[in-house]
Amino acid sequence: MDSKFVICWCVMSLIVLVTQQSKGDLDAEPKCFSRFDYEYKMLQKLVSLEQTIHNLKDSLADSKKRIEELSKNNEQTTQYLKDSLAETINKIQELPKKHVDYGSVYIRWGRNECQDNAEVIYKGFTAGKKWNGKGSGSDTICLPEDPSWFNYSTSDHQRGHVYGTEIDVEEPNAVFENKVNNQDIPCVACHIQKGSVIMIPGRSHCYTGWNLEYAGYVMTAFHDHPGPHNHVCVDHHPDFLQGGGGNNDQHILYLTISKCGSLPCPPYANDRELACVVCSK
Ligand SMILES: *[C@@H]1O[C@H](CO)[C@@H](O)[C@H](O)[C@H]1NC(C)=O
């Protein structure tokens, strides 16, 4: 017997045995008719296997390339995100610096110091029209301690008048902490790094969410003196000008009381000295 035939027979038998055991599709299995046929089929298989390997290599190379591209893209995106984040952080850090340029101002009447959180713009003397003057300015002004001038003529012809301010109140006053009668009072312009500031007459404390700058009493002209006059909030613990205790009777500030009628009582009350607060946010 030809030994090659025997090998072919053995392989055939093995194939038949395996396929019968697995009960698979017998038609799908390649049949082997001769040694040439066997080798031809093996070769075909090898060629197809080689082709498959080749294809796999190609697609592997392709995948590698894509992964590289993706990771490159990823790196670029990460860098872009890092840059944007750094820029945003910078901008955020710049914000408080910029806010330093913003703020609000108010005059603290009757004091020469601002609160700790506020910057002094200037210290000054409270001033206004004479108590019995029919004209001149109706408002109270804070004249700086260190005036500077443009031209001046020293003429009193066709001029408005402004005088320093004293407080007039009967002592004991039962309102202020100290004796204040006849005392000339200073003022100070304060700058705060807050967006809003408001003087509220008729309140002894600020509303929720607002910060107290100072508290005091509403003061204005005596009710029976001529000419218009504004209201100012004078600190409840006023400082006095040195040697300013004399009775000059020039620009005079008086406590202000509420009067019932058109003003509802309660919540208001007759003849009660109005408190005031200056609040910021
Ligand atoms: C001061 O007076 C002079 C002379 O009349 C004039 O030339 C000048 O413009 C005045 N200055 C101001 C700031 O008004």
The ligand as an SDF file (V2000), in Angstrom:
LIG
                    3D

 14 14  0  0  0  0  0  0  0  0999 V2000
   -8.7220  134.5490   36.8120 C   0  0  0  0  0  0  0  0  0  0  0  0
   -8.7580  135.8650   36.3330 O   0  0  0  0  0  0  0  0  0  0  0  0
   -7.9620  136.0650   35.1840 C   0  0  0  0  0  0  0  0  0  0  0  0
   -7.9650  137.5460   34.8670 C   0  0  0  0  0  0  0  0  0  0  0  0
   -9.2690  138.0840   34.7760 O   0  0  0  0  0  0  0  0  0  0  0  0
   -8.5320  135.2510   34.0270 C   0  0  0  0  0  0  0  0  0  0  0  0
   -7.7380  135.4050   32.8890 O   0  0  0  0  0  0  0  0  0  0  0  0
   -8.5620  133.8040   34.4240 C   0  0  0  0  0  0  0  0  0  0  0  0
   -9.1740  133.0230   33.4220 O   0  0  0  0  0  0  0  0  0  0  0  0
   -9.3110  133.6310   35.7390 C   0  0  0  0  0  0  0  0  0  0  0  0
   -9.1970  132.2450   36.1560 N   0  0  0  0  0  0  0  0  0  0  0  0
  -10.2710  131.4510   36.3880 C   0  0  0  0  0  0  0  0  0  0  0  0
   -9.9360  130.0540   36.7810 C   0  0  0  0  0  0  0  0  0  0  0  0
  -11.4030  131.8220   36.3150 O   0  0  0  0  0  0  0  0  0  0  0  0
  1  2  1  0
  1 10  1  0
  2  3  1  0
  3  4  1  0
  3  6  1  0
  4  5  1  0
  6  7  1  0
  6  8  1  0
  8  9  1  0
  8 10  1  0
 10 11  1  0
 11 12  1  0
 12 13  1  0
 12 14  2  0
M  END
$$$$
